[in-house]
Amino acid sequence: MRSSLLAISLALSSMAPLAAQEQPATTTKQGAGKDAQERLKITIRVIPSMVKFDTTHFEVNTGSAVELRFENGCIMPHNLVLIQPSAENALIAGVNALGAEGMQKHFVPDVPGILASSRLLQPQGFEVLSFNAPEEPGKYPFLCTFPGHWFTMRGVMQVRPRGERLQAAQRETEKTATVPDALQTAGISHRPQGTLDKPLLMRTFLPDPGLDPAVFAHHGVGIPGFKYDPATRSDLSQKKQDPSTGKTEEIPQRVPTQPGIPGAIAVNHGESFSYAWDTTECRLLYAWRGGFLDMDPYWGREPGGGRANLYIPKLLGNLVYRASGAAPFEDSAGGSPRFGGYRMVGNAPEFWYTAGSRTIREQVLPGAHGRFELRIQVEGGVLESPWKAGGLDQGVVEVHPEGPGKWRVQFRDRPEAAPAPSGTQTPQN
Ligand SMILES: [Cu+2]
């Protein structure tokens, strides 16, 4: 299908807004299709910390000029990629194949079917995408392709024939499209799973199944987040009067720190094997089998959406491995680990990171019955000792040197592997 659509990135984050945006939005309205030259303006924002767009559905007429302003008011980076109706699988496969190049490419792979895309916007960034709507009516999905975000960060641009009446955009505040609804529409389960050959990678908060605190050497202590009101799209505050001065102050309302692990990548190879690889510590944190994650607490389930107060997904199944002690390459590497990215090698992601002068690549390969293997390659610096097997409190481990800077670490779980504790723990304030 030929598309007349041209995506032009007009403004980038942290640049001064263009004059066009500063004009009062008086001339353009939804449903004004009489003047083909009129630009249809739509603003899509990120709901902070929710991994959601505030707009999940908007409508345009075929061929109409669209000005889409995308604002990232969240603490995480996000992008917006608008695609042809059937292009999602190719897009996701392309994103997964970007590997270490993902960041530089803004997680926008060079695949067919992309109609418009923003850069990966850093917090408080915005970008305006100007394009002409396709000539073919239909439902055109848009999503954030930052790894794992597309499960919840998605919406649809409905293209209606020229002259047909347009419905108003659906906002999260109108409770018209909940995360459960969006997931159901997209055919995504609350208990998503990959397969042995096609693992599912998700970047999400993860529960801490009672790991040794020494494992979290590089994690900061969580700062309580602001309470957010989707109705006004602003942080909530309370007015408080100082009795001594009589002055009224606005005190921001906070939510308790979540006892979860941020920034980890959860990988599922089906029922038989899942693991969590942390991008802060740059190491395998734990592995489990018998299920993946129950996303209910994170994505929400009840009508109207909204997730639980403690929104850490729950682990399903049994733990087969838990890391403990300092990171294997910490002692002699002379520097904190820095995550580089990952790429798919065969049917498993290969993570890479640097520690001091070294570049380290790690791949976790699933085996049968909860067995798995960690393949490690170290470049740029002599390593005195091999990967340390010490400090593991579960799993039987054998370390096999495979040549200079290369190891295979084999894990076999004990039959009495502990059940995974629930993901919802008491908040620690
Ligand atoms: Cu995102």
Boltz pocket constraint, residues with backbone or C-beta under 6 A from the ligand:
constraints:
  - pocket:
      binder: B
      contacts: [[A, 51], [A, 77], [A, 78], [A, 79], [A, 144], [A, 145], [A, 146], [A, 149], [A, 153]]
      max_distance: 6.0
